[in-house]
Amino acid sequence: MFADIARTRRSCRMFSDEPLSEDEIDTLLETGALAPTSRNLRPVRLVPVRDADVIRRLSGCKDSGAKALETAPFAIVVAADPAVDTWVEDSSIASIFLQMQAEDMGIGSCWIQVRMRSRGETPAEDLVREAAGIDGSFRILSIIAFGRKSE
């Protein structure tokens, strides 16, 4: 039941080494794509990151708060077209859909805020865009880290 998932879900910041299956990754991506958007404009882009080196680079995208990515075997960067005035809201809905789906599957997750964060003077969005190969026309709201719970 959804209320049970909402009641018990917690952020997971330490993951085991066990990878997610391709079926689990596909389910997460499909669910994120189902998230509603204002006026059904669909500005959100979900960028899956499987490469451990890229995920580790993402963990350094801001001064603090991205440590969960250090042990995550999988992550999704939640980006959007800023030409749509509700890109922040639409991206937030997709981010929480991803987290609730993960919890339903017994997978841990953690929301890593990117928008309006930085590493020193460098905007975190720029670092994420570079590491994940995301087009400069997209804004980055968050990175959701996923993995088997070990904490």
MOMOMO-V156785 format. One record per run of one state. SS is the DSSP state (@ for helix, = for strand, . for the rest). FROM is the first residue (numbers start at 1). TO is the last residue. Records with the same first field share a line. If there is no record, write none. Layout:
SS = FROM-TO  FROM-TO
//
This chain:
. = 1-1  9-14  16-21  34-37  41-43  50-51  59-66  71-73  82-86  105-107  114-117  120-121  133-137  148-148  150-151
@ = 2-8  22-33  38-40  52-58  67-70  87-104  124-132
= = 15-15  44-49  74-81  108-113  118-119  122-123  138-147  149-149
//
